[in-house]
């Protein structure tokens, strides 16, 4: 399928992903999933990023949401419903959208996007998430929420909201032609009832660090969202190599810069496989993400230059991939908001991203 067809609104890519069992990719075999390791998930995501960038970005939101679910299912915090939910995602090929705070200036990915008020056996929640990838195809929405306590304080929680829930609507939001196939529109919640069994409570550590579930989800997000853009850059690098553009030295330098991003991303995947998914691991994952981000930018610039003006003029694919590849810098946390927490972290303190 032409890249332009895969990247436009209404693209068939998400439907193909669903029909080929994509929703179960990273879900462990114990929950009937495909059981892809983090390293295998990176390889798949890079391939998708090179072929269908919007699909790669959209499904990353699904994968990091289900990674949080299976981490919860394996933890002492498990309420018992996670197992059945994960098996349902695999068997029914359900897609899970992420309603965390990404896209809202000044707010981190785990800041509550909705407010909740107590109700019998649950909560009524209201708020919105924009942009929200997979908004048109999702079956479930995961959303962060602030749950009020009797003493006036609030607790952080992750909620599971069915797409058919009364009060949930999707409104147009995404106006850019770049990554338009990711279905990144606005999801609105107006007094949507969420049963207590669909509430996963989380909390910050004594030093303000994220809890285990948040940390695992965040590491998976940084891993796979980086892999998306590695794939987009790789599609341009591949055109240079196959077309033998530039000199041997120029191609070697381009490949070395591109492989820097690949190796950093694969390093994070191996870290997850080694079980380093705590606060220290989160810091390393973010350092790898920013290093890969810089390498991607350099590789894309060199690749476009080596492909030359005729390649740029002759097909919209080169311009599209070059533009879309810059999107990694827009995903949280921004480099500026990471600076102070990272400096504190190098002094031996926990990494505080909340």
C-alpha positions in Angstrom: 0.0 0.0 0.0 1.3 3.5 -0.8 2.6 5.5 2.2 0.1 8.3 1.4 -2.8 5.9 1.7 -1.6 4.5 5.0 -1.1 7.9 6.5 -4.4 9.6 5.7 -7.5 9.8 7.9 -9.5 6.6 7.6 -6.3 4.6 6.8 -6.8 0.8 6.6 -3.6 0.3 8.7 -5.2 0.0 12.2 -7.8 -2.5 10.9 -5.0 -4.6 9.4 -3.1 -4.4 12.7 -6.2 -5.6 14.6 -7.1 -8.4 12.1 -3.6 -9.9 12.3 -3.5 -10.1 16.1 -1.5 -7.0 16.8 -3.3 -6.1 20.0 -1.7 -9.2 21.7 1.8 -8.5 20.6 3.4 -7.7 23.9 0.9 -9.5 26.2 2.7 -12.5 27.7 1.8 -16.1 26.6 0.5 -16.7 30.1 -2.4 -14.4 29.2 -2.8 -15.9 25.7 -0.8 -13.1 24.1 2.0 -13.4 21.5 4.6 -12.9 24.2 6.9 -10.7 22.2 10.0 -9.7 24.2 10.8 -6.0 24.5 13.5 -6.5 21.9 11.1 -8.2 19.5 8.5 -5.5 20.1 11.1 -2.9 19.2 11.9 -4.7 15.9 8.2 -4.9 15.1 7.7 -1.2 16.0 10.7 -0.1 13.9 9.3 -2.0 10.9 5.9 -0.4 11.4 7.5 3.0 11.8 9.2 2.6 8.5 6.1 1.4 6.6 3.1 3.0 8.4 4.3 5.8 10.9 0.8 6.7 12.1 0.1 3.0 12.9 3.3 2.7 14.9 2.6 5.8 17.0 -1.1 4.9 17.6 -0.4 1.3 18.6 2.4 2.3 20.9 -0.3 3.9 23.1 -2.0 0.5 23.2 1.1 -1.5 24.0 2.3 0.7 26.9 -1.3 0.6 28.4 -1.4 -3.2 28.3 2.2 -3.4 29.6 0.9 -1.6 32.7 -2.0 -4.1 32.9 0.1 -7.2 32.8 2.5 -5.7 35.3 -0.4 -5.1 37.6 -1.7 -8.7 37.0 1.7 -10.0 38.2 1.8 -7.7 41.2 0.5 -7.9 44.8 -1.9 -5.1 43.9 -3.8 -7.3 41.4 -7.5 -7.2 41.9 -8.0 -10.3 39.8 -9.8 -8.7 36.9 -6.6 -8.0 34.9 -6.1 -11.6 33.8 -9.5 -11.8 32.3 -9.1 -8.4 30.7 -5.8 -9.3 29.1 -7.2 -12.5 27.7 -10.2 -10.6 26.4 -7.9 -8.1 24.6 -6.1 -11.0 22.9 -9.2 -13.2 22.0 -11.4 -10.3 20.9 -8.5 -8.3 19.5 -9.4 -5.2 21.5 -7.5 -1.9 21.1 -6.7 0.2 24.2 -6.3 3.9 23.9 -4.3 6.0 26.4 -5.9 8.9 28.1 -2.9 10.2 30.0 -1.9 13.8 30.0 0.3 13.8 26.9 -0.3 16.9 24.7 -1.2 19.2 27.5 1.4 22.0 28.1 2.9 22.0 31.5 1.6 18.6 32.5 3.4 15.3 32.6 2.2 12.1 31.0 0.9 10.7 34.3 -0.8 13.9 35.5 -4.6 13.3 35.9 -6.6 14.3 32.8 -10.0 13.8 34.4 -11.7 14.5 37.7 -13.7 12.0 39.6 -16.6 12.3 42.1 -17.6 9.3 44.3 -20.7 7.3 43.4 -22.1 4.0 44.7 -19.7 1.3 43.8 -17.5 3.6 41.7 -17.0 7.1 40.3 -18.4 9.5 37.8 -15.5 11.0 35.8 -15.3 14.1 33.6 -12.6 15.6 31.5 -11.0 15.3 28.1 -7.9 14.0 26.4 -6.5 15.7 23.2 -4.9 14.4 21.2 -5.9 10.8 21.9 -4.5 8.2 19.4 -6.8 5.3 18.4 -9.8 7.5 19.3 -11.8 6.1 16.4 -10.9 2.4 16.8 -10.4 2.0 20.5 -12.4 -0.5 22.5 -11.1 0.6 25.9 -9.7 3.9 27.2 -7.1 4.0 30.0 -7.2 7.4 31.8 -5.4 8.9 34.7 -7.7 10.5 37.3 -7.6 12.2 40.7 -9.8 10.4 43.2 -11.0 12.6 46.1 -10.5 11.5 49.7 -12.6 12.5 52.7 -9.7 14.7 54.0 -9.6 16.8 50.9 -6.6 15.1 49.4 -6.6 13.1 46.2 -5.2 9.8 45.1 -3.8 9.0 41.6 -5.5 6.2 39.8 -5.7 4.6 36.3 -9.2 3.9 35.1 -10.5 1.5 32.4 -13.4 3.0 30.4 -15.3 1.0 27.8 -15.7 2.8 24.4 -19.5 2.4 24.6 -19.7 4.0 28.0 -22.5 6.6 28.2 -21.0 10.1 28.2 -17.9 9.2 26.2 -17.7 11.1 22.9 -15.0 11.7 20.2 -14.6 15.1 18.6 -12.3 16.3 15.8 -9.0 17.7 16.9 -6.0 16.7 14.7 -5.5 19.2 11.9 -2.0 18.3 10.7 -1.4 16.1 7.7 1.6 14.5 9.5 0.6 11.3 11.3 -3.1 11.9 10.4 -3.7 8.1 10.3 -3.2 7.7 14.0 -6.8 8.8 14.9 -5.5 11.4 17.3 -8.7 13.3 18.1 -10.3 14.5 21.3 -12.0 12.1 23.7 -14.5 13.8 26.0 -15.8 12.3 29.2 -18.9 13.8 30.8 -20.1 12.1 34.0 -19.0 8.7 32.8 -19.6 6.0 35.4 -16.6 3.8 36.2 -17.0 0.7 38.4 -14.7 0.4 41.4 -13.3 -2.8 39.8 -12.1 -0.7 36.8 -10.0 1.5 39.1 -6.2 0.8 39.5 -4.9 2.9 42.3 -1.3 4.2 42.2 0.8 6.3 44.5 4.1 8.3 44.6 7.0 7.2 46.7 8.2 9.0 49.8 10.6 11.1 47.7 8.1 11.8 45.0 9.1 9.1 42.6 6.5 7.2 40.5 5.2 3.9 41.8 6.1 0.5 40.2 3.1 0.4 37.8 3.6 4.0 36.5 7.3 3.4 36.1 6.9 0.2 34.1 4.3 1.8 31.8 6.5 4.9 31.3 9.6 2.9 30.4 7.6 0.9 27.9 6.2 4.1 26.4 9.6 5.7 26.0 11.0 2.5 24.5 8.3 2.0 21.9 7.6 5.7 21.0 11.4 6.0 20.3 11.3 2.9 18.1 8.5 4.5 16.0 10.7 7.3 15.0 13.8 5.1 14.6 11.7 3.3 11.9 10.7 6.6 10.2 14.4 7.6 10.0 15.3 4.1 8.8 13.0 4.4 5.9 15.0 7.4 4.6 18.3 5.8 5.4 17.3 2.7 3.5 16.5 4.8 0.4 20.0 6.3 0.6 21.7 2.9 0.9 19.6 1.1 -1.8 20.1 4.1 -4.2 23.8 4.2 -3.4 23.5 8.0 -2.9 26.7 9.8 -1.9 30.1 8.3 -1.3 31.0 5.2 0.6 32.2 7.4 3.4 29.0 9.5 3.5 26.8 6.4 3.6 29.0 4.8 6.3 28.7 8.0 8.5 24.9 8.0 7.9 24.5 4.4 8.9 26.7 4.8 12.0 24.6 7.7 13.1 21.3 5.8 12.5 22.6 2.7 14.2 23.4 4.8 17.3 19.6 5.4 17.6 18.9 1.7 17.0 21.4 0.5 19.6 20.2 2.9 22.3 16.7 1.8 21.8 17.6 -1.9 21.8 19.6 -1.2 25.0 16.5 -0.1 26.8 14.7 -3.2 25.6 17.4 -5.4 27.0 17.3 -3.4 30.3 13.6 -4.3 30.6 14.3 -8.0 29.8 16.9 -7.9 32.6 14.3 -6.7 35.1 15.6 -3.1 35.5 12.3 -1.4 35.5 12.5 0.6 38.6 13.3 4.3 39.1 17.0 3.8 38.0 15.8 2.1 34.9 13.5 4.9 34.1 16.3 7.4 34.2 18.4 5.3 31.8 15.5 4.8 29.5 15.0 8.6 29.2 18.7 9.2 28.6 18.6 6.6 25.8 15.5 8.3 24.4 17.1 11.7 24.2 20.3 10.3 22.7 18.3 8.4 20.1 16.3 11.6 19.4 19.5 13.5 18.6 20.8 10.7 16.4 17.5 10.4 14.5 17.5 14.1 13.8 21.1 14.0 12.5 20.4 10.8 10.4 17.3 12.3 8.8 19.1 15.5 7.9 22.0 13.7 6.3 19.7 11.2 4.5 17.5 14.0 3.0 20.6 15.8 1.8 22.1 12.7 0.2 18.8 11.7 -1.5 18.9 15.1 -3.2 16.4 17.6 -4.5 15.0 15.3 -7.2 14.0 12.6 -4.7 12.4 15.3 -2.6 10.5 16.7 -5.5 9.7 13.4 -7.2 7.8 11.9 -4.3 6.0 13.1 -1.3 7.3 10.2 0.8 10.7 11.8 1.5 9.2 15.1 2.7 6.6 13.2 4.7 9.0 10.9 6.5 11.4 13.8 7.2 8.6 15.9 8.8 7.0 13.1 10.7 10.4 12.0 12.2 10.6 15.2 14.2 7.6 14.1 16.3 9.6 12.4 18.9 10.6 15.7 20.4 6.9 16.4 21.1 6.3 13.4 23.3 6.8 13.8 27.1 8.7 14.6 29.0 10.2 17.5 27.1 13.9 17.9 27.4 13.5 21.1 29.4 11.3 19.5 32.0 13.6 16.6 32.4 16.7 18.7 33.1 16.2 19.5 36.8 15.0 16.0 37.8 17.8 14.5 35.9 20.5 16.6 37.6 19.0 15.7 41.0 19.0 12.1 40.0 22.7 12.2 39.2 23.2 13.2 42.8 21.7 10.0 43.9 18.1 11.1 44.5 15.1 9.3 42.9 14.0 10.6 39.5 10.8 12.6 40.1 8.7 13.2 37.0 5.4 13.8 38.7 
